[in-house]
Each structure stands twice: as structure tokens, then as C-alpha cells.
């Protein structure tokens, strides 16, 4: 899913998540290149998120 993303970070988030919104603002403020995928908007993103076996969002995946 995110193998071809040309950014420093991949973020998995939810459109209703306040932590995700705060994290995105922090990343933007620091000038970090990232791409966000929303688990509540794309079933394939949700499926990838579920395979990670994490407790919640946001999830940051380093591409470096």
C-alpha cells in the first residue's frame, strides 16, 4: 500500500482522531514530508492497519 510513497513518513490515522490532527499539525510545523492514509476512508488502509496489531492511531511509519 505505502511502498511507493516518496515521503519521510507514512501516517495512518482516522479523520475523527484529535491526536491525528495534532500530530499532522506538528509534522507540518516541523517541515516533515509525510503522507497520511485514513483508516476510516479506505478499506485497504484499514486492512493494513489491522495487520500491524497496534492499539490505535496515529501510527507513524518511517520511510528512511
ZAMI-596231 format. One record per residue (C-alpha): chain; residue in one letter; residue number from 1; x, y, z. Coordinates in pm, whole numbers, padded with zeros to 5 digits. Example, Ala and Ser with C-alpha at 12.3 -4.5 7.8 and 13.67 -1.06 7.14 Angstrom:
2
<vodren><guro>A</guro><lumro>A</lumro><baro>1</baro><X>01230</X><Y>-00450</Y><Z>00780</Z></vodren>
<vodren><guro>A</guro><lumro>S</lumro><baro>2</baro><X>01367</X><Y>-00106</Y><Z>00714</Z></vodren>
END
This chain:
64
<vodren><guro>A</guro><lumro>X</lumro><baro>1</baro><X>00000</X><Y>00000</Y><Z>00000</Z></vodren>
<vodren><guro>A</guro><lumro>X</lumro><baro>2</baro><X>00262</X><Y>00257</Y><Z>00100</Z></vodren>
<vodren><guro>A</guro><lumro>X</lumro><baro>3</baro><X>00570</X><Y>00100</Y><Z>-00058</Z></vodren>
<vodren><guro>A</guro><lumro>X</lumro><baro>4</baro><X>00572</X><Y>00361</Y><Z>-00334</Z></vodren>
<vodren><guro>A</guro><lumro>X</lumro><baro>5</baro><X>00522</X><Y>00666</Y><Z>-00113</Z></vodren>
<vodren><guro>A</guro><lumro>X</lumro><baro>6</baro><X>00801</X><Y>00916</Y><Z>-00169</Z></vodren>
<vodren><guro>A</guro><lumro>X</lumro><baro>7</baro><X>00785</X><Y>01081</Y><Z>00176</Z></vodren>
<vodren><guro>A</guro><lumro>X</lumro><baro>8</baro><X>00983</X><Y>01053</Y><Z>00501</Z></vodren>
<vodren><guro>A</guro><lumro>X</lumro><baro>9</baro><X>00683</X><Y>00927</Y><Z>00698</Z></vodren>
<vodren><guro>A</guro><lumro>X</lumro><baro>10</baro><X>00361</X><Y>00745</Y><Z>00635</Z></vodren>
<vodren><guro>A</guro><lumro>X</lumro><baro>11</baro><X>00087</X><Y>00826</Y><Z>00886</Z></vodren>
<vodren><guro>A</guro><lumro>X</lumro><baro>12</baro><X>-00212</X><Y>00602</Y><Z>00944</Z></vodren>
<vodren><guro>A</guro><lumro>X</lumro><baro>13</baro><X>-00491</X><Y>00800</Y><Z>01102</Z></vodren>
<vodren><guro>A</guro><lumro>X</lumro><baro>14</baro><X>-00864</X><Y>00850</Y><Z>01141</Z></vodren>
<vodren><guro>A</guro><lumro>X</lumro><baro>15</baro><X>-01047</X><Y>01162</Y><Z>01027</Z></vodren>
<vodren><guro>A</guro><lumro>X</lumro><baro>16</baro><X>-01217</X><Y>01194</Y><Z>01369</Z></vodren>
<vodren><guro>A</guro><lumro>X</lumro><baro>17</baro><X>-00897</X><Y>01148</Y><Z>01575</Z></vodren>
<vodren><guro>A</guro><lumro>X</lumro><baro>18</baro><X>-00785</X><Y>01459</Y><Z>01762</Z></vodren>
<vodren><guro>A</guro><lumro>X</lumro><baro>19</baro><X>-00438</X><Y>01311</Y><Z>01821</Z></vodren>
<vodren><guro>A</guro><lumro>X</lumro><baro>20</baro><X>-00404</X><Y>01258</Y><Z>01447</Z></vodren>
<vodren><guro>A</guro><lumro>X</lumro><baro>21</baro><X>-00497</X><Y>01620</Y><Z>01378</Z></vodren>
<vodren><guro>A</guro><lumro>X</lumro><baro>22</baro><X>-00248</X><Y>01746</Y><Z>01638</Z></vodren>
<vodren><guro>A</guro><lumro>X</lumro><baro>23</baro><X>00023</X><Y>01516</Y><Z>01504</Z></vodren>
<vodren><guro>A</guro><lumro>X</lumro><baro>24</baro><X>-00032</X><Y>01633</Y><Z>01148</Z></vodren>
<vodren><guro>A</guro><lumro>X</lumro><baro>25</baro><X>-00001</X><Y>01996</Y><Z>01256</Z></vodren>
<vodren><guro>A</guro><lumro>X</lumro><baro>26</baro><X>00321</X><Y>01914</Y><Z>01442</Z></vodren>
<vodren><guro>A</guro><lumro>X</lumro><baro>27</baro><X>00468</X><Y>01739</Y><Z>01138</Z></vodren>
<vodren><guro>A</guro><lumro>X</lumro><baro>28</baro><X>00369</X><Y>02028</Y><Z>00911</Z></vodren>
<vodren><guro>A</guro><lumro>X</lumro><baro>29</baro><X>00521</X><Y>02277</Y><Z>01155</Z></vodren>
<vodren><guro>A</guro><lumro>X</lumro><baro>30</baro><X>00850</X><Y>02089</Y><Z>01153</Z></vodren>
<vodren><guro>A</guro><lumro>X</lumro><baro>31</baro><X>00854</X><Y>02066</Y><Z>00774</Z></vodren>
<vodren><guro>A</guro><lumro>X</lumro><baro>32</baro><X>00844</X><Y>01687</Y><Z>00774</Z></vodren>
<vodren><guro>A</guro><lumro>X</lumro><baro>33</baro><X>00745</X><Y>01526</Y><Z>00447</Z></vodren>
<vodren><guro>A</guro><lumro>X</lumro><baro>34</baro><X>00464</X><Y>01279</Y><Z>00506</Z></vodren>
<vodren><guro>A</guro><lumro>X</lumro><baro>35</baro><X>00160</X><Y>01121</Y><Z>00354</Z></vodren>
<vodren><guro>A</guro><lumro>X</lumro><baro>36</baro><X>-00147</X><Y>01033</Y><Z>00557</Z></vodren>
<vodren><guro>A</guro><lumro>X</lumro><baro>37</baro><X>-00380</X><Y>00743</Y><Z>00493</Z></vodren>
<vodren><guro>A</guro><lumro>X</lumro><baro>38</baro><X>-00714</X><Y>00735</Y><Z>00674</Z></vodren>
<vodren><guro>A</guro><lumro>X</lumro><baro>39</baro><X>-00834</X><Y>00401</Y><Z>00809</Z></vodren>
<vodren><guro>A</guro><lumro>X</lumro><baro>40</baro><X>-01195</X><Y>00520</Y><Z>00817</Z></vodren>
<vodren><guro>A</guro><lumro>X</lumro><baro>41</baro><X>-01198</X><Y>00617</Y><Z>00448</Z></vodren>
<vodren><guro>A</guro><lumro>X</lumro><baro>42</baro><X>-01025</X><Y>00329</Y><Z>00272</Z></vodren>
<vodren><guro>A</guro><lumro>X</lumro><baro>43</baro><X>-01087</X><Y>-00039</Y><Z>00346</Z></vodren>
<vodren><guro>A</guro><lumro>X</lumro><baro>44</baro><X>-00740</X><Y>-00137</Y><Z>00217</Z></vodren>
<vodren><guro>A</guro><lumro>X</lumro><baro>45</baro><X>-00581</X><Y>00107</Y><Z>00462</Z></vodren>
<vodren><guro>A</guro><lumro>X</lumro><baro>46</baro><X>-00792</X><Y>-00037</Y><Z>00744</Z></vodren>
<vodren><guro>A</guro><lumro>X</lumro><baro>47</baro><X>-00680</X><Y>-00387</Y><Z>00647</Z></vodren>
<vodren><guro>A</guro><lumro>X</lumro><baro>48</baro><X>-00312</X><Y>-00282</Y><Z>00651</Z></vodren>
<vodren><guro>A</guro><lumro>X</lumro><baro>49</baro><X>-00367</X><Y>-00111</Y><Z>00988</Z></vodren>
<vodren><guro>A</guro><lumro>X</lumro><baro>50</baro><X>-00525</X><Y>-00426</Y><Z>01133</Z></vodren>
<vodren><guro>A</guro><lumro>X</lumro><baro>51</baro><X>-00223</X><Y>-00636</Y><Z>01033</Z></vodren>
<vodren><guro>A</guro><lumro>X</lumro><baro>52</baro><X>00002</X><Y>-00411</Y><Z>01244</Z></vodren>
<vodren><guro>A</guro><lumro>X</lumro><baro>53</baro><X>-00176</X><Y>-00520</Y><Z>01564</Z></vodren>
<vodren><guro>A</guro><lumro>X</lumro><baro>54</baro><X>-00148</X><Y>-00175</Y><Z>01724</Z></vodren>
<vodren><guro>A</guro><lumro>X</lumro><baro>55</baro><X>-00391</X><Y>-00025</Y><Z>01974</Z></vodren>
<vodren><guro>A</guro><lumro>X</lumro><baro>56</baro><X>-00484</X><Y>00292</Y><Z>01792</Z></vodren>
<vodren><guro>A</guro><lumro>X</lumro><baro>57</baro><X>-00396</X><Y>00583</Y><Z>01570</Z></vodren>
<vodren><guro>A</guro><lumro>X</lumro><baro>58</baro><X>-00197</X><Y>00775</Y><Z>01477</Z></vodren>
<vodren><guro>A</guro><lumro>X</lumro><baro>59</baro><X>00065</X><Y>00530</Y><Z>01356</Z></vodren>
<vodren><guro>A</guro><lumro>X</lumro><baro>60</baro><X>00384</X><Y>00672</Y><Z>01206</Z></vodren>
<vodren><guro>A</guro><lumro>X</lumro><baro>61</baro><X>00592</X><Y>00455</Y><Z>00976</Z></vodren>
<vodren><guro>A</guro><lumro>X</lumro><baro>62</baro><X>00939</X><Y>00577</Y><Z>00885</Z></vodren>
<vodren><guro>A</guro><lumro>X</lumro><baro>63</baro><X>01033</X><Y>00550</Y><Z>00519</Z></vodren>
<vodren><guro>A</guro><lumro>X</lumro><baro>64</baro><X>01403</X><Y>00623</Y><Z>00579</Z></vodren>
END
